[in-house]
Amino acid sequence: ELQAQLDKLASDAGQRTDELVRDVMAGYVHEVAHVRETLDRRYDDIKSGKVQLIDGEEAFVRLRAKSEARRNSGA
């Protein structure tokens, strides 16, 4: 089933299947590297004290309050 999906996508894109897989994997690797860099940077910010953590429950309370405020403002 996966092979059939890859073949169809490649055909639709006018590429060979191996080219499509290579392009997709290159994009995936790039995205994983970007996410890793972001996570490392955020971890460094937390570790250095530049960013303060908040309790998970407090985060949900803030989100609920923002959502409620938007509903009440008609936005």
PQR file of N, CA, C, O and H, with PARSE charges and radii, in Angstrom:
ATOM      1  N   GLU A   1       0.826  -1.197   0.000 -0.4000 1.5000
ATOM      2  CA  GLU A   1       0.000   0.000   0.000 -0.0000 2.0000
ATOM      3  C   GLU A   1       0.868   1.258   0.000  0.5500 1.7000
ATOM      4  O   GLU A   1       0.592   2.202  -0.741 -0.5500 1.4000
ATOM      5  N   LEU A   2       1.912   1.276   0.825 -0.4000 1.5000
ATOM      6  CA  LEU A   2       2.805   2.432   0.859 -0.0000 2.0000
ATOM      7  C   LEU A   2       3.479   2.629  -0.495  0.5500 1.7000
ATOM      8  O   LEU A   2       3.585   3.753  -0.986 -0.5500 1.4000
ATOM      9  H   LEU A   2       2.136   0.510   1.427  0.4000 1.0000
ATOM     10  N   GLN A   3       3.924   1.549  -1.085 -0.4000 1.5000
ATOM     11  CA  GLN A   3       4.578   1.646  -2.391 -0.0000 2.0000
ATOM     12  C   GLN A   3       3.622   2.226  -3.429  0.5500 1.7000
ATOM     13  O   GLN A   3       4.021   3.050  -4.251 -0.5500 1.4000
ATOM     14  H   GLN A   3       3.838   0.636  -0.686  0.4000 1.0000
ATOM     15  N   ALA A   4       2.379   1.803  -3.393 -0.4000 1.5000
ATOM     16  CA  ALA A   4       1.384   2.324  -4.335 -0.0000 2.0000
ATOM     17  C   ALA A   4       1.172   3.816  -4.118  0.5500 1.7000
ATOM     18  O   ALA A   4       1.052   4.571  -5.084 -0.5500 1.4000
ATOM     19  H   ALA A   4       2.055   1.133  -2.725  0.4000 1.0000
ATOM     20  N   GLN A   5       1.124   4.248  -2.866 -0.4000 1.5000
ATOM     21  CA  GLN A   5       0.956   5.675  -2.572 -0.0000 2.0000
ATOM     22  C   GLN A   5       2.157   6.470  -3.076  0.5500 1.7000
ATOM     23  O   GLN A   5       1.997   7.534  -3.675 -0.5500 1.4000
ATOM     24  H   GLN A   5       1.221   3.635  -2.082  0.4000 1.0000
ATOM     25  N   LEU A   6       3.361   5.950  -2.829 -0.4000 1.5000
ATOM     26  CA  LEU A   6       4.568   6.627  -3.304 -0.0000 2.0000
ATOM     27  C   LEU A   6       4.588   6.707  -4.826  0.5500 1.7000
ATOM     28  O   LEU A   6       4.919   7.746  -5.398 -0.5500 1.4000
ATOM     29  H   LEU A   6       3.491   5.086  -2.343  0.4000 1.0000
ATOM     30  N   ASP A   7       4.235   5.610  -5.470 -0.4000 1.5000
ATOM     31  CA  ASP A   7       4.210   5.594  -6.934 -0.0000 2.0000
ATOM     32  C   ASP A   7       3.220   6.617  -7.477  0.5500 1.7000
ATOM     33  O   ASP A   7       3.519   7.314  -8.448 -0.5500 1.4000
ATOM     34  H   ASP A   7       3.967   4.766  -5.005  0.4000 1.0000
ATOM     35  N   LYS A   8       2.053   6.713  -6.864 -0.4000 1.5000
ATOM     36  CA  LYS A   8       1.041   7.675  -7.324 -0.0000 2.0000
ATOM     37  C   LYS A   8       1.516   9.107  -7.104  0.5500 1.7000
ATOM     38  O   LYS A   8       1.397   9.946  -7.998 -0.5500 1.4000
ATOM     39  H   LYS A   8       1.810   6.147  -6.076  0.4000 1.0000
ATOM     40  N   LEU A   9       2.055   9.392  -5.913 -0.4000 1.5000
ATOM     41  CA  LEU A   9       2.563  10.738  -5.638 -0.0000 2.0000
ATOM     42  C   LEU A   9       3.670  11.118  -6.615  0.5500 1.7000
ATOM     43  O   LEU A   9       3.697  12.234  -7.134 -0.5500 1.4000
ATOM     44  H   LEU A   9       2.151   8.711  -5.188  0.4000 1.0000
ATOM     45  N   ALA A  10       4.573  10.188  -6.858 -0.4000 1.5000
ATOM     46  CA  ALA A  10       5.666  10.450  -7.792 -0.0000 2.0000
ATOM     47  C   ALA A  10       5.123  10.711  -9.189  0.5500 1.7000
ATOM     48  O   ALA A  10       5.562  11.638  -9.870 -0.5500 1.4000
ATOM     49  H   ALA A  10       4.551   9.282  -6.437  0.4000 1.0000
ATOM     50  N   SER A  11       4.181   9.903  -9.606 -0.4000 1.5000
ATOM     51  CA  SER A  11       3.579  10.076 -10.929 -0.0000 2.0000
ATOM     52  C   SER A  11       2.888  11.429 -11.034  0.5500 1.7000
ATOM     53  O   SER A  11       3.049  12.138 -12.027 -0.5500 1.4000
ATOM     54  H   SER A  11       3.824   9.150  -9.053  0.4000 1.0000
ATOM     55  N   ASP A  12       2.119  11.786 -10.007 -0.4000 1.5000
ATOM     56  CA  ASP A  12       1.418  13.075  -9.999 -0.0000 2.0000
ATOM     57  C   ASP A  12       2.394  14.243 -10.044  0.5500 1.7000
ATOM     58  O   ASP A  12       2.101  15.284 -10.632 -0.5500 1.4000
ATOM     59  H   ASP A  12       1.989  11.210  -9.200  0.4000 1.0000
ATOM     60  N   ALA A  13       3.564  14.065  -9.416 -0.4000 1.5000
ATOM     61  CA  ALA A  13       4.565  15.132  -9.366 -0.0000 2.0000
ATOM     62  C   ALA A  13       5.496  15.104 -10.572  0.5500 1.7000
ATOM     63  O   ALA A  13       6.333  15.992 -10.738 -0.5500 1.4000
ATOM     64  H   ALA A  13       3.802  13.219  -8.939  0.4000 1.0000
ATOM     65  N   GLY A  14       5.350  14.084 -11.412 -0.4000 1.5000
ATOM     66  CA  GLY A  14       6.216  13.975 -12.578 -0.0000 2.0000
ATOM     67  C   GLY A  14       7.644  13.579 -12.218  0.5500 1.7000
ATOM     68  O   GLY A  14       8.592  13.968 -12.900 -0.5500 1.4000
ATOM     69  H   GLY A  14       4.671  13.362 -11.278  0.4000 1.0000
ATOM     70  N   GLN A  15       7.793  12.807 -11.146 -0.4000 1.5000
ATOM     71  CA  GLN A  15       9.108  12.371 -10.691 -0.0000 2.0000
ATOM     72  C   GLN A  15       9.162  10.854 -10.641  0.5500 1.7000
ATOM     73  O   GLN A  15       8.138  10.170 -10.645 -0.5500 1.4000
ATOM     74  H   GLN A  15       7.023  12.491 -10.593  0.4000 1.0000
ATOM     75  N   ARG A  16      10.381  10.352 -10.595 -0.4000 1.5000
ATOM     76  CA  ARG A  16      10.547   8.933 -10.307 -0.0000 2.0000
ATOM     77  C   ARG A  16      10.329   8.748  -8.810  0.5500 1.7000
ATOM     78  O   ARG A  16      10.527   9.680  -8.031 -0.5500 1.4000
ATOM     79  H   ARG A  16      11.213  10.908 -10.592  0.4000 1.0000
ATOM     80  N   THR A  17       9.926   7.560  -8.414 -0.4000 1.5000
ATOM     81  CA  THR A  17       9.639   7.291  -7.002 -0.0000 2.0000
ATOM     82  C   THR A  17      10.864   7.521  -6.136  0.5500 1.7000
ATOM     83  O   THR A  17      10.747   8.091  -5.051 -0.5500 1.4000
ATOM     84  H   THR A  17       9.765   6.803  -9.047  0.4000 1.0000
ATOM     85  N   ASP A  18      12.045   7.091  -6.590 -0.4000 1.5000
ATOM     86  CA  ASP A  18      13.250   7.282  -5.781 -0.0000 2.0000
ATOM     87  C   ASP A  18      13.582   8.757  -5.609  0.5500 1.7000
ATOM     88  O   ASP A  18      14.085   9.157  -4.560 -0.5500 1.4000
ATOM     89  H   ASP A  18      12.140   6.628  -7.471  0.4000 1.0000
ATOM     90  N   GLU A  19      13.307   9.575  -6.631 -0.4000 1.5000
ATOM     91  CA  GLU A  19      13.531  11.016  -6.521 -0.0000 2.0000
ATOM     92  C   GLU A  19      12.577  11.632  -5.502  0.5500 1.7000
ATOM     93  O   GLU A  19      12.973  12.466  -4.687 -0.5500 1.4000
ATOM     94  H   GLU A  19      12.898   9.250  -7.483  0.4000 1.0000
ATOM     95  N   LEU A  20      11.327  11.213  -5.559 -0.4000 1.5000
ATOM     96  CA  LEU A  20      10.334  11.716  -4.616 -0.0000 2.0000
ATOM     97  C   LEU A  20      10.735  11.376  -3.186  0.5500 1.7000
ATOM     98  O   LEU A  20      10.695  12.235  -2.305 -0.5500 1.4000
ATOM     99  H   LEU A  20      11.005  10.535  -6.220  0.4000 1.0000
ATOM    100  N   VAL A  21      11.119  10.129  -2.958 -0.4000 1.5000
ATOM    101  CA  VAL A  21      11.515   9.701  -1.610 -0.0000 2.0000
ATOM    102  C   VAL A  21      12.724  10.503  -1.139  0.5500 1.7000
ATOM    103  O   VAL A  21      12.773  10.930   0.014 -0.5500 1.4000
ATOM    104  H   VAL A  21      11.151   9.431  -3.673  0.4000 1.0000
ATOM    105  N   ARG A  22      13.695  10.711  -2.018 -0.4000 1.5000
ATOM    106  CA  ARG A  22      14.878  11.494  -1.655 -0.0000 2.0000
ATOM    107  C   ARG A  22      14.482  12.924  -1.275  0.5500 1.7000
ATOM    108  O   ARG A  22      14.955  13.449  -0.268 -0.5500 1.4000
ATOM    109  H   ARG A  22      13.655  10.364  -2.955  0.4000 1.0000
ATOM    110  N   ASP A  23      13.620  13.552  -2.071 -0.4000 1.5000
ATOM    111  CA  ASP A  23      13.183  14.919  -1.786 -0.0000 2.0000
ATOM    112  C   ASP A  23      12.412  15.002  -0.470  0.5500 1.7000
ATOM    113  O   ASP A  23      12.615  15.915   0.330 -0.5500 1.4000
ATOM    114  H   ASP A  23      13.236  13.125  -2.890  0.4000 1.0000
ATOM    115  N   VAL A  24      11.530  14.032  -0.266 -0.4000 1.5000
ATOM    116  CA  VAL A  24      10.736  14.014   0.968 -0.0000 2.0000
ATOM    117  C   VAL A  24      11.642  13.824   2.179  0.5500 1.7000
ATOM    118  O   VAL A  24      11.487  14.513   3.187 -0.5500 1.4000
ATOM    119  H   VAL A  24      11.366  13.290  -0.916  0.4000 1.0000
ATOM    120  N   MET A  25      12.581  12.899   2.083 -0.4000 1.5000
ATOM    121  CA  MET A  25      13.491  12.644   3.204 -0.0000 2.0000
ATOM    122  C   MET A  25      14.388  13.844   3.477  0.5500 1.7000
ATOM    123  O   MET A  25      14.678  14.146   4.635 -0.5500 1.4000
ATOM    124  H   MET A  25      12.708  12.340   1.264  0.4000 1.0000
ATOM    125  N   ALA A  26      14.827  14.527   2.438 -0.4000 1.5000
ATOM    126  CA  ALA A  26      15.649  15.724   2.624 -0.0000 2.0000
ATOM    127  C   ALA A  26      14.860  16.784   3.388  0.5500 1.7000
ATOM    128  O   ALA A  26      15.392  17.422   4.295 -0.5500 1.4000
ATOM    129  H   ALA A  26      14.592  14.282   1.498  0.4000 1.0000
ATOM    130  N   GLY A  27      13.600  16.971   3.025 -0.4000 1.5000
ATOM    131  CA  GLY A  27      12.754  17.924   3.741 -0.0000 2.0000
ATOM    132  C   GLY A  27      12.524  17.509   5.176  0.5500 1.7000
ATOM    133  O   GLY A  27      12.537  18.341   6.084 -0.5500 1.4000
ATOM    134  H   GLY A  27      13.168  16.452   2.287  0.4000 1.0000
ATOM    135  N   TYR A  28      12.314  16.223   5.377 -0.4000 1.5000
ATOM    136  CA  TYR A  28      12.088  15.699   6.726 -0.0000 2.0000
ATOM    137  C   TYR A  28      13.319  15.908   7.601  0.5500 1.7000
ATOM    138  O   TYR A  28      13.204  16.364   8.738 -0.5500 1.4000
ATOM    139  H   TYR A  28      12.303  15.548   4.640  0.4000 1.0000
ATOM    140  N   VAL A  29      14.492  15.577   7.076 -0.4000 1.5000
ATOM    141  CA  VAL A  29      15.732  15.745   7.837 -0.0000 2.0000
ATOM    142  C   VAL A  29      15.943  17.216   8.178  0.5500 1.7000
ATOM    143  O   VAL A  29      16.370  17.540   9.286 -0.5500 1.4000
ATOM    144  H   VAL A  29      14.586  15.207   6.152  0.4000 1.0000
ATOM    145  N   HIS A  30      15.649  18.103   7.237 -0.4000 1.5000
ATOM    146  CA  HIS A  30      15.778  19.542   7.486 -0.0000 2.0000
ATOM    147  C   HIS A  30      14.843  19.971   8.618  0.5500 1.7000
ATOM    148  O   HIS A  30      15.255  20.710   9.512 -0.5500 1.4000
ATOM    149  H   HIS A  30      15.302  17.839   6.337  0.4000 1.0000
ATOM    150  N   GLU A  31      13.608  19.520   8.587 -0.4000 1.5000
ATOM    151  CA  GLU A  31      12.641  19.877   9.627 -0.0000 2.0000
ATOM    152  C   GLU A  31      13.048  19.331  10.993  0.5500 1.7000
ATOM    153  O   GLU A  31      12.925  20.027  12.000 -0.5500 1.4000
ATOM    154  H   GLU A  31      13.273  18.920   7.860  0.4000 1.0000
ATOM    155  N   VAL A  32      13.530  18.090  11.033 -0.4000 1.5000
ATOM    156  CA  VAL A  32      13.978  17.503  12.299 -0.0000 2.0000
ATOM    157  C   VAL A  32      15.141  18.310  12.864  0.5500 1.7000
ATOM    158  O   VAL A  32      15.189  18.569  14.066 -0.5500 1.4000
ATOM    159  H   VAL A  32      13.630  17.524  10.215  0.4000 1.0000
ATOM    160  N   ALA A  33      16.078  18.710  12.007 -0.4000 1.5000
ATOM    161  CA  ALA A  33      17.214  19.516  12.458 -0.0000 2.0000
ATOM    162  C   ALA A  33      16.733  20.856  13.008  0.5500 1.7000
ATOM    163  O   ALA A  33      17.237  21.330  14.026 -0.5500 1.4000
ATOM    164  H   ALA A  33      16.039  18.500  11.030  0.4000 1.0000
ATOM    165  N   HIS A  34      15.760  21.465  12.337 -0.4000 1.5000
ATOM    166  CA  HIS A  34      15.221  22.755  12.793 -0.0000 2.0000
ATOM    167  C   HIS A  34      14.536  22.606  14.155  0.5500 1.7000
ATOM    168  O   HIS A  34      14.737  23.433  15.045 -0.5500 1.4000
ATOM    169  H   HIS A  34      15.350  21.080  11.510  0.4000 1.0000
ATOM    170  N   VAL A  35      13.741  21.569  14.316 -0.4000 1.5000
ATOM    171  CA  VAL A  35      13.069  21.325  15.597 -0.0000 2.0000
ATOM    172  C   VAL A  35      14.102  21.091  16.690  0.5500 1.7000
ATOM    173  O   VAL A  35      13.962  21.602  17.802 -0.5500 1.4000
ATOM    174  H   VAL A  35      13.578  20.897  13.593  0.4000 1.0000
ATOM    175  N   ARG A  36      15.131  20.326  16.379 -0.4000 1.5000
ATOM    176  CA  ARG A  36      16.178  20.040  17.363 -0.0000 2.0000
ATOM    177  C   ARG A  36      16.876  21.321  17.796  0.5500 1.7000
ATOM    178  O   ARG A  36      17.115  21.520  18.987 -0.5500 1.4000
ATOM    179  H   ARG A  36      15.244  19.911  15.476  0.4000 1.0000
ATOM    180  N   GLU A  37      17.206  22.190  16.849 -0.4000 1.5000
ATOM    181  CA  GLU A  37      17.842  23.469  17.164 -0.0000 2.0000
ATOM    182  C   GLU A  37      16.936  24.319  18.048  0.5500 1.7000
ATOM    183  O   GLU A  37      17.398  24.934  19.009 -0.5500 1.4000
ATOM    184  H   GLU A  37      17.012  22.028  15.881  0.4000 1.0000
ATOM    185  N   THR A  38      15.656  24.352  17.724 -0.4000 1.5000
ATOM    186  CA  THR A  38      14.700  25.122  18.521 -0.0000 2.0000
ATOM    187  C   THR A  38      14.616  24.578  19.938  0.5500 1.7000
ATOM    188  O   THR A  38      14.640  25.343  20.903 -0.5500 1.4000
ATOM    189  H   THR A  38      15.280  23.852  16.944  0.4000 1.0000
ATOM    190  N   LEU A  39      14.516  23.261  20.068 -0.4000 1.5000
ATOM    191  CA  LEU A  39      14.451  22.651  21.399 -0.0000 2.0000
ATOM    192  C   LEU A  39      15.720  22.916  22.194  0.5500 1.7000
ATOM    193  O   LEU A  39      15.651  23.220  23.385 -0.5500 1.4000
ATOM    194  H   LEU A  39      14.497  22.640  19.285  0.4000 1.0000
ATOM    195  N   ASP A  40      16.874  22.804  21.552 -0.4000 1.5000
ATOM    196  CA  ASP A  40      18.138  23.078  22.242 -0.0000 2.0000
ATOM    197  C   ASP A  40      18.194  24.523  22.723  0.5500 1.7000
ATOM    198  O   ASP A  40      18.614  24.794  23.848 -0.5500 1.4000
ATOM    199  H   ASP A  40      16.930  22.557  20.585  0.4000 1.0000
ATOM    200  N   ARG A  41      17.770  25.444  21.868 -0.4000 1.5000
ATOM    201  CA  ARG A  41      17.783  26.864  22.221 -0.0000 2.0000
ATOM    202  C   ARG A  41      16.831  27.142  23.389  0.5500 1.7000
ATOM    203  O   ARG A  41      17.175  27.876  24.315 -0.5500 1.4000
ATOM    204  H   ARG A  41      17.429  25.224  20.954  0.4000 1.0000
ATOM    205  N   ARG A  42      15.635  26.551  23.336 -0.4000 1.5000
ATOM    206  CA  ARG A  42      14.666  26.757  24.421 -0.0000 2.0000
ATOM    207  C   ARG A  42      15.173  26.147  25.725  0.5500 1.7000
ATOM    208  O   ARG A  42      15.007  26.731  26.796 -0.5500 1.4000
ATOM    209  H   ARG A  42      15.356  25.955  22.584  0.4000 1.0000
ATOM    210  N   TYR A  43      15.788  24.976  25.633 -0.4000 1.5000
ATOM    211  CA  TYR A  43      16.357  24.344  26.825 -0.0000 2.0000
ATOM    212  C   TYR A  43      17.445  25.235  27.421  0.5500 1.7000
ATOM    213  O   TYR A  43      17.501  25.417  28.637 -0.5500 1.4000
ATOM    214  H   TYR A  43      15.923  24.501  24.763  0.4000 1.0000
ATOM    215  N   ASP A  44      18.307  25.788  26.571 -0.4000 1.5000
ATOM    216  CA  ASP A  44      19.356  26.691  27.053 -0.0000 2.0000
ATOM    217  C   ASP A  44      18.749  27.924  27.714  0.5500 1.7000
ATOM    218  O   ASP A  44      19.258  28.393  28.732 -0.5500 1.4000
ATOM    219  H   ASP A  44      18.261  25.640  25.583  0.4000 1.0000
ATOM    220  N   ASP A  45      17.659  28.457  27.143 -0.4000 1.5000
ATOM    221  CA  ASP A  45      16.978  29.613  27.740 -0.0000 2.0000
ATOM    222  C   ASP A  45      16.439  29.275  29.123  0.5500 1.7000
ATOM    223  O   ASP A  45      16.538  30.084  30.045 -0.5500 1.4000
ATOM    224  H   ASP A  45      17.246  28.076  26.316  0.4000 1.0000
ATOM    225  N   ILE A  46      15.875  28.098  29.268 -0.4000 1.5000
ATOM    226  CA  ILE A  46      15.339  27.669  30.568 -0.0000 2.0000
ATOM    227  C   ILE A  46      16.474  27.462  31.555  0.5500 1.7000
ATOM    228  O   ILE A  46      16.410  27.924  32.694 -0.5500 1.4000
ATOM    229  H   ILE A  46      15.794  27.440  28.519  0.4000 1.0000
ATOM    230  N   LYS A  47      17.507  26.769  31.115 -0.4000 1.5000
ATOM    231  CA  LYS A  47      18.639  26.452  31.987 -0.0000 2.0000
ATOM    232  C   LYS A  47      19.338  27.719  32.477  0.5500 1.7000
ATOM    233  O   LYS A  47      19.778  27.774  33.625 -0.5500 1.4000
ATOM    234  H   LYS A  47      17.559  26.393  30.189  0.4000 1.0000
ATOM    235  N   SER A  48      19.445  28.734  31.622 -0.4000 1.5000
ATOM    236  CA  SER A  48      20.127  29.978  31.987 -0.0000 2.0000
ATOM    237  C   SER A  48      19.250  30.899  32.830  0.5500 1.7000
ATOM    238  O   SER A  48      19.744  31.872  33.398 -0.5500 1.4000
ATOM    239  H   SER A  48      19.088  28.689  30.689  0.4000 1.0000
ATOM    240  N   GLY A  49      17.960  30.602  32.914 -0.4000 1.5000
ATOM    241  CA  GLY A  49      17.047  31.459  33.660 -0.0000 2.0000
ATOM    242  C   GLY A  49      16.444  32.566  32.818  0.5500 1.7000
ATOM    243  O   GLY A  49      15.673  33.379  33.327 -0.5500 1.4000
ATOM    244  H   GLY A  49      17.559  29.811  32.452  0.4000 1.0000
ATOM    245  N   LYS A  50      16.781  32.611  31.545 -0.4000 1.5000
ATOM    246  CA  LYS A  50      16.234  33.629  30.647 -0.0000 2.0000
ATOM    247  C   LYS A  50      14.724  33.480  30.510  0.5500 1.7000
ATOM    248  O   LYS A  50      14.005  34.466  30.345 -0.5500 1.4000
ATOM    249  H   LYS A  50      17.408  31.950  31.132  0.4000 1.0000
ATOM    250  N   VAL A  51      14.252  32.240  30.581 -0.4000 1.5000
ATOM    251  CA  VAL A  51      12.826  31.930  30.487 -0.0000 2.0000
ATOM    252  C   VAL A  51      12.423  31.198  31.753  0.5500 1.7000
ATOM    253  O   VAL A  51      13.121  30.287  32.199 -0.5500 1.4000
ATOM    254  H   VAL A  51      14.835  31.439  30.716  0.4000 1.0000
ATOM    255  N   GLN A  52      11.311  31.588  32.324 -0.4000 1.5000
ATOM    256  CA  GLN A  52      10.810  30.936  33.528 -0.0000 2.0000
ATOM    257  C   GLN A  52       9.701  29.961  33.154  0.5500 1.7000
ATOM    258  O   GLN A  52       8.834  30.269  32.336 -0.5500 1.4000
ATOM    259  H   GLN A  52      10.744  32.328  31.962  0.4000 1.0000
ATOM    260  N   LEU A  53       9.742  28.802  33.756 -0.4000 1.5000
ATOM    261  CA  LEU A  53       8.701  27.806  33.525 -0.0000 2.0000
ATOM    262  C   LEU A  53       7.442  28.173  34.300  0.5500 1.7000
ATOM    263  O   LEU A  53       7.509  28.824  35.343 -0.5500 1.4000
ATOM    264  H   LEU A  53      10.446  28.551  34.420  0.4000 1.0000
ATOM    265  N   ILE A  54       6.304  27.752  33.782 -0.4000 1.5000
ATOM    266  CA  ILE A  54       5.066  27.904  34.532 -0.0000 2.0000
ATOM    267  C   ILE A  54       4.460  26.520  34.718  0.5500 1.7000
ATOM    268  O   ILE A  54       4.687  25.612  33.918 -0.5500 1.4000
ATOM    269  H   ILE A  54       6.250  27.224  32.934  0.4000 1.0000
ATOM    270  N   ASP A  55       3.708  26.383  35.758 -0.4000 1.5000
ATOM    271  CA  ASP A  55       3.037  25.131  36.067 -0.0000 2.0000
ATOM    272  C   ASP A  55       2.041  24.799  34.953  0.5500 1.7000
ATOM    273  O   ASP A  55       1.399  25.693  34.402 -0.5500 1.4000
ATOM    274  H   ASP A  55       3.524  27.121  36.407  0.4000 1.0000
ATOM    275  N   GLY A  56       1.919  23.529  34.631 -0.4000 1.5000
ATOM    276  CA  GLY A  56       1.006  23.101  33.577 -0.0000 2.0000
ATOM    277  C   GLY A  56      -0.427  23.520  33.833  0.5500 1.7000
ATOM    278  O   GLY A  56      -1.121  23.966  32.919 -0.5500 1.4000
ATOM    279  H   GLY A  56       2.440  22.803  35.078  0.4000 1.0000
ATOM    280  N   GLU A  57      -0.873  23.381  35.066 -0.4000 1.5000
ATOM    281  CA  GLU A  57      -2.245  23.777  35.395 -0.0000 2.0000
ATOM    282  C   GLU A  57      -2.428  25.280  35.220  0.5500 1.7000
ATOM    283  O   GLU A  57      -3.472  25.735  34.752 -0.5500 1.4000
ATOM    284  H   GLU A  57      -0.310  23.018  35.809  0.4000 1.0000
ATOM    285  N   GLU A  58      -1.408  26.047  35.597 -0.4000 1.5000
ATOM    286  CA  GLU A  58      -1.477  27.498  35.413 -0.0000 2.0000
ATOM    287  C   GLU A  58      -1.570  27.842  33.926  0.5500 1.7000
ATOM    288  O   GLU A  58      -2.293  28.763  33.545 -0.5500 1.4000
ATOM    289  H   GLU A  58      -0.560  25.677  35.977  0.4000 1.0000
ATOM    290  N   ALA A  59      -0.850  27.113  33.096 -0.4000 1.5000
ATOM    291  CA  ALA A  59      -0.905  27.348  31.653 -0.0000 2.0000
ATOM    292  C   ALA A  59      -2.319  27.104  31.128  0.5500 1.7000
ATOM    293  O   ALA A  59      -2.828  27.893  30.332 -0.5500 1.4000
ATOM    294  H   ALA A  59      -0.263  26.365  33.404  0.4000 1.0000
ATOM    295  N   PHE A  60      -2.958  26.016  31.569 -0.4000 1.5000
ATOM    296  CA  PHE A  60      -4.326  25.735  31.139 -0.0000 2.0000
ATOM    297  C   PHE A  60      -5.294  26.803  31.635  0.5500 1.7000
ATOM    298  O   PHE A  60      -6.214  27.190  30.914 -0.5500 1.4000
ATOM    299  H   PHE A  60      -2.545  25.375  32.216  0.4000 1.0000
ATOM    300  N   VAL A  61      -5.097  27.276  32.850 -0.4000 1.5000
ATOM    301  CA  VAL A  61      -5.952  28.337  33.386 -0.0000 2.0000
ATOM    302  C   VAL A  61      -5.830  29.583  32.513  0.5500 1.7000
ATOM    303  O   VAL A  61      -6.835  30.212  32.181 -0.5500 1.4000
ATOM    304  H   VAL A  61      -4.350  26.961  33.436  0.4000 1.0000
ATOM    305  N   ARG A  62      -4.597  29.941  32.140 -0.4000 1.5000
ATOM    306  CA  ARG A  62      -4.390  31.112  31.281 -0.0000 2.0000
ATOM    307  C   ARG A  62      -5.062  30.926  29.919  0.5500 1.7000
ATOM    308  O   ARG A  62      -5.707  31.843  29.410 -0.5500 1.4000
ATOM    309  H   ARG A  62      -3.781  29.430  32.410  0.4000 1.0000
ATOM    310  N   LEU A  63      -4.908  29.736  29.330 -0.4000 1.5000
ATOM    311  CA  LEU A  63      -5.534  29.478  28.031 -0.0000 2.0000
ATOM    312  C   LEU A  63      -7.054  29.545  28.111  0.5500 1.7000
ATOM    313  O   LEU A  63      -7.709  30.115  27.238 -0.5500 1.4000
ATOM    314  H   LEU A  63      -4.384  28.991  29.743  0.4000 1.0000
ATOM    315  N   ARG A  64      -7.603  28.959  29.165 -0.4000 1.5000
ATOM    316  CA  ARG A  64      -9.060  29.010  29.333 -0.0000 2.0000
ATOM    317  C   ARG A  64      -9.534  30.449  29.492  0.5500 1.7000
ATOM    318  O   ARG A  64     -10.561  30.828  28.931 -0.5500 1.4000
ATOM    319  H   ARG A  64      -7.071  28.496  29.874  0.4000 1.0000
ATOM    320  N   ALA A  65      -8.793  31.255  30.253 -0.4000 1.5000
ATOM    321  CA  ALA A  65      -9.167  32.653  30.462 -0.0000 2.0000
ATOM    322  C   ALA A  65      -9.121  33.425  29.144  0.5500 1.7000
ATOM    323  O   ALA A  65     -10.019  34.216  28.859 -0.5500 1.4000
ATOM    324  H   ALA A  65      -7.958  30.947  30.709  0.4000 1.0000
ATOM    325  N   LYS A  66      -8.080  33.201  28.342 -0.4000 1.5000
ATOM    326  CA  LYS A  66      -7.986  33.875  27.041 -0.0000 2.0000
ATOM    327  C   LYS A  66      -9.141  33.459  26.135  0.5500 1.7000
ATOM    328  O   LYS A  66      -9.745  34.291  25.459 -0.5500 1.4000
ATOM    329  H   LYS A  66      -7.350  32.559  28.574  0.4000 1.0000
ATOM    330  N   SER A  67      -9.438  32.165  26.132 -0.4000 1.5000
ATOM    331  CA  SER A  67     -10.530  31.658  25.305 -0.0000 2.0000
ATOM    332  C   SER A  67     -11.858  32.261  25.739  0.5500 1.7000
ATOM    333  O   SER A  67     -12.659  32.685  24.907 -0.5500 1.4000
ATOM    334  H   SER A  67      -8.947  31.489  26.681  0.4000 1.0000
ATOM    335  N   GLU A  68     -12.080  32.295  27.021 -0.4000 1.5000
ATOM    336  CA  GLU A  68     -13.318  32.871  27.557 -0.0000 2.0000
ATOM    337  C   GLU A  68     -13.417  34.354  27.217  0.5500 1.7000
ATOM    338  O   GLU A  68     -14.488  34.837  26.851 -0.5500 1.4000
ATOM    339  H   GLU A  68     -11.428  31.950  27.698  0.4000 1.0000
ATOM    340  N   ALA A  69     -12.312  35.076  27.336 -0.4000 1.5000
ATOM    341  CA  ALA A  69     -12.310  36.506  27.019 -0.0000 2.0000
ATOM    342  C   ALA A  69     -12.640  36.729  25.546  0.5500 1.7000
ATOM    343  O   ALA A  69     -13.374  37.659  25.211 -0.5500 1.4000
ATOM    344  H   ALA A  69     -11.442  34.684  27.634  0.4000 1.0000
ATOM    345  N   ARG A  70     -12.108  35.892  24.669 -0.4000 1.5000
ATOM    346  CA  ARG A  70     -12.404  36.028  23.239 -0.0000 2.0000
ATOM    347  C   ARG A  70     -13.869  35.747  22.949  0.5500 1.7000
ATOM    348  O   ARG A  70     -14.505  36.446  22.159 -0.5500 1.4000
ATOM    349  H   ARG A  70     -11.512  35.136  24.941  0.4000 1.0000
ATOM    350  N   ARG A  71     -14.401  34.708  23.602 -0.4000 1.5000
ATOM    351  CA  ARG A  71     -15.821  34.391  23.393 -0.0000 2.0000
ATOM    352  C   ARG A  71     -16.703  35.539  23.875  0.5500 1.7000
ATOM    353  O   ARG A  71     -17.701  35.870  23.234 -0.5500 1.4000
ATOM    354  H   ARG A  71     -13.885  34.140  24.244  0.4000 1.0000
ATOM    355  N   ASN A  72     -16.346  36.133  24.980 -0.4000 1.5000
ATOM    356  CA  ASN A  72     -17.157  37.213  25.546 -0.0000 2.0000
ATOM    357  C   ASN A  72     -17.021  38.515  24.773  0.5500 1.7000
ATOM    358  O   ASN A  72     -17.910  39.365  24.824 -0.5500 1.4000
ATOM    359  H   ASN A  72     -15.536  35.865  25.501  0.4000 1.0000
ATOM    360  N   SER A  73     -15.898  38.680  24.048 -0.4000 1.5000
ATOM    361  CA  SER A  73     -15.710  39.922  23.294 -0.0000 2.0000
ATOM    362  C   SER A  73     -16.306  39.829  21.890  0.5500 1.7000
ATOM    363  O   SER A  73     -16.339  40.819  21.160 -0.5500 1.4000
ATOM    364  H   SER A  73     -15.175  37.990  24.006  0.4000 1.0000
ATOM    365  N   GLY A  74     -16.776  38.636  21.513 -0.4000 1.5000
ATOM    366  CA  GLY A  74     -17.381  38.462  20.200 -0.0000 2.0000
ATOM    367  C   GLY A  74     -16.373  38.236  19.093  0.5500 1.7000
ATOM    368  O   GLY A  74     -16.741  38.220  17.919 -0.5500 1.4000
ATOM    369  H   GLY A  74     -16.749  37.831  22.106  0.4000 1.0000
ATOM    370  N   ALA A  75     -15.103  38.062  19.446 -0.4000 1.5000
ATOM    371  CA  ALA A  75     -14.050  37.858  18.433 -0.0000 2.0000
ATOM    372  C   ALA A  75     -13.978  36.412  18.017  0.5500 1.7000
ATOM    373  O   ALA A  75     -13.154  36.051  17.176 -0.5500 1.4000
ATOM    374  H   ALA A  75     -14.804  38.075  20.400  0.4000 1.0000
TER
END
